[in-house]
Amino acid sequence: MKKVCIIMLLILSMVFAVSCSKSDSDTIKIGVNYELSGGVATYGQSSVEGIELAIEQINEAGGVKGKKIELVKYDTKSEPSEATTLATRLMTQDKVVAVLGPATSGSFMATIPVANQNKVPVVSGSATADVVTVDDSGKVQEYAFRICFTDTQQGTGITKFALENLNAKQAVIIMDSSSDYATGLADNFTKVFEEGGGTIVAKEAYVGGDTDFNAILTSIKNKEFDVIFIPGYYNEAGLIIKQARTQGIDVPILGADGFDSPVLLDLAGAEALNKVYFSNHYSSAEPSDVVSDFIESFNKKYNKEPDAFNALGYDLGKFVADAIERAEKIDGESVKKALESTKNFEGVTGTFSIDENHNVVKDIIVIELKDGKQHSTYKVSN
């Protein structure tokens, strides 16, 4: 009887093991490591909405390599240290073949050492700092990719727009001195603007989290300038714009993709958001069947209009799934090689290829706001 019981236990164990193995093999796990709460939560939340729509569509169409994609989702709480911890968990415990996110450059970079160590690619839709994919020594980060343009690219694009479209000759920069994102954009704007014959008449600094910018605005109010460039996030940018307009400063205000959040309108108010321009990866005003289909699908699922981070998240999900489909094997190393070989991927944020530095080659869009709404778009080649 004891022998029979032992045999039965062995058989049950084997059946359980086979069942688990079959269950695991039926799905392909992708990590989602985003800022779902905390200071920049709207970026992460919007990105994940786009990712989930993309994966839902892919699974409904049969999945990838005959398997469904399973998203394993965590919240970094907008903390780089938490992003690192979660990336480690996703790669070593959850056994994902790629990790999507985080959205911001600092948190994304915090996950790259983990990616390199575990040979699992990390891919961001919106980490724009130049050093994300290539470190200070010029070495390419082997397992880090992005589908957004760099701060240098968007800094150059918005500066060209200021010089050529707005005929700006003199500019003021108001920047977050605590942010690598802001510093990179400000440095590039200064370089390109001065090379184009412009002059930076003032460069003022604040620290992320500040709410009162009236002293800065008072100090520049009587200077001669044609534009203000704010290389920062919506949290502070919305307040700066509102307070500038209240003080009677009516010149065009320029920004980058950090402006793209519905909270910008909440903070600044519609009346203040005129003559405001920012570089971005996507605009709903762009005429395209791909864009129209995306907007329709997104609206149907979430009952709202998509923003650029929704679009970047959507493209990110499709981009990584496309690489998995083309990969020789379903593992991190094979997916990394497939990502590197991507050519002419058609997304809602444009058609792009991956270059030797794991960056994308695509046009930059500059969006004009009128009464807080997207009114016009301009394309700038990078």
JOKA-V950204 format. One record per helix or strand of 3 or more residues. SS is the DSSP state (alpha for helix, beta for strand). FROM is the first residue (numbers start at 1). LEN is the number of residues. Records with the same first field share a line. If there is no record, write none. Layout:
# JOKA-V950204
SS=FROM-LEN ; FROM-LEN
This chain:
# JOKA-V950204
alpha=2-24 ; 41-20 ; 80-13 ; 105-14 ; 130-3 ; 151-14 ; 180-16 ; 214-7 ; 234-13 ; 257-3 ; 262-7 ; 270-3 ; 289-14 ; 308-19 ; 332-9
beta=27-8 ; 67-9 ; 98-3 ; 121-4 ; 144-3 ; 170-7 ; 199-8 ; 227-3 ; 252-4 ; 276-5 ; 345-3 ; 350-5 ; 364-7 ; 373-8
